[in-house]
Amino acid sequence: MTKEETIKVLAILKAAYPNSYKNMNKEEANATVTVWAVQFADIPAEVVMIAINKLIATSTFPPAISEVKERIQNLYWEILGVLIENEQFKKLTDEQEMKYRKLLDAVESYRSQRKIEPSI
């Protein structure tokens, strides 16, 4: 994720959790952008955005970087489940299936960089 993409992600978090960011000064905002950009540099913005939106839907507090990374790891199993279900019931269009496979590849790339083993 680029710095520009990071700014967009953090703007969504600010919109979702306005009280958590309302007293942040420019220096703190720049530091936040830098930390998030470094932490998610090797992850496509689309994947981070999906994880962020899923966390926003279930949490009353803004997520920490570690929570977003954990959610990204869980995305792998969710996406794989959708693709397996599609193979059985053909619920996705070819275009939707390609999008899910692209996301699965991106998440798998992130997981393999971190040598994350599946939990049983």
Protein Blocks (a to p, Z undefined) as FASTA:
>chain_A
ZZklmmmmmmmmmmmmmmlmmmpcfklmmmmmmmmmmmmmmpcfklmmmmmmmmmmmpcb
dcdfklmmmmmmmmmmmmmmmmmmmmmnopacfklmmmmmmmmmmmmmmmmmnopacdZZ
